[in-house]
Amino acid sequence: MTQKHIVYHIPVCPFSQRLEILLALRGLTDAVEFRVVDITKPRDPELLAKTRGTTALPVLETAEGRILKESLVILRYLDEVLPGGPLRRSDPFEHAVESMLVAREGAFTMAGYLYVMNQDPQKRDQHRDKMLGLYRDIDGFLMEHAPERTFLFEDFGLAEAVFTPMFKRFWFLDYYEEFDLPEGPDYDRVRKWRAACMDHPATTQVSEEEIVKLYYDYALGAGNGALVAGRTRSSFVFEPHWRDRPMPPRDKYAGTATDAELGLV
């Protein structure tokens, strides 16, 4: 039996950051024990036994020793069981509205990761257009439900906790694909929301430098700790620490830098 909730996670994982944001908002950063998983190595058999063989992270082990998976499930669970004001809206209609926005996150996240992992220069515009279309959709939603506010409602809430880690991970699109939102009314509202989410003091768990360095292999089409051809170490290794490594080359289509050039050896 555990004495408090345990989260098995990757420190840079956006889905885990959602939980860290919740804890920061509540002032309860010590209420959950985070145990780091090295995704560049085979999973610990003890952890696999707990998850019945699945490897997706984060995973929550409750104080009673029960297992929960899927970050949104874990986020909603912790929102309900930990002390403090809830992230989710208490009004049924308002909660339905925030749930409609949260429902857009899956397609948004998938598009961003497919974009950074794309290896065909001829498809760059296709991925960019897809990403911009999703931003326009969110802009339209915010204009319908919160045209004058900064966040969806009065304060940083459930939808913000869900989307902010993705906004921060998409620093890799800025760096490796020179992606940015165009100026103009189609993006002004979502730009305002994104900026407020990323600037919130409860969302400082990761930095742009960290994201760009650790996700270099994603930009080369190798995700989740997989090795890039010609290399012996993943950009997700814990040592050397990312702060001690040089910035990776921005031209992802020119092939990989060596382990040495990336500061991995």
Secondary structure, 3 states (H helix, E strand, C coil): CCCCEEEEECCCCHHHHHHHHHHHHHCCCCCEEEEECCCCCCCCHHHHHHHCCCCCCCEEECCCCCEEECHHHHHHHHHHHCCCCCCCCCCHHHHHHHHHHHCCHHHHHHHHHHHHHCCCHHHHHHHHHHHHHHHHHHHHHHHHHCCCCCCCCCCCCHHHHHHHHHHHHCHHHHHHHCCCCCCCCCCHHHHHHHHHHHHCHHHCCCCHHHHHHHCHHHHCCCCCCCCCCCCCCCCCCCCCCHHHCCCCCCCHHHCCCCCCCCCCC
